[in-house]
């Protein structure tokens, strides 16, 4: 089955930037739409950004203009460039297919924005 492994998280100051990576492996199957999700403490997991095979992107209003989703097809890797980070962006970030109702989740990568 397909596996998604997130990396690149860490501690960053408000206004800083961070780039997350998502390694996709374990199967030759290709998903039409991929996405990034996040879950903050005490909150429900939410969709942050999505990317279709034809290059169409969509973003949550809370991150629009600050985050950029992209992919590297040759290396089976998806990225999330995060700029102008605020404490409200603190969460565990996950990558997966889109939509992703009742699917399995990896361990994610922790992003903490604090001064």
HUDA-V871217 format. One record per backbone hydrogen bond with DSSP energy under -0.5 kcal/mol. NH is the residue of the N-H (numbers start at 1). CO is the residue of the C=O. If there is no record, write none. Layout:
BEGIN
nh: (NH:NH)
co: (CO:CO)
END
This chain:
BEGIN
nh: (3:5:6:7:10:12:15:16:18:20:20:21:22:23:24:24:25:25:34:35:36:37:38:39:43:46:48:49:50:51:52:53:55:58:60:63:64:66:67:68:70:72:73:75:76:76:77:78:79:80:81:82:82:83:83:84:85:89:90:91:92:93:93:94:96:98:103:109:111:112:114:114)
co: (25:23:4:21:110:112:85:13:82:18:80:7:78:5:22:76:3:23:51:96:49:94:46:92:40:38:36:36:58:34:56:32:52:50:48:60:60:63:63:81:79:77:71:72:72:73:72:22:70:20:68:18:80:66:81:15:16:86:87:111:39:91:109:37:35:33:100:93:91:10:12:112)
END
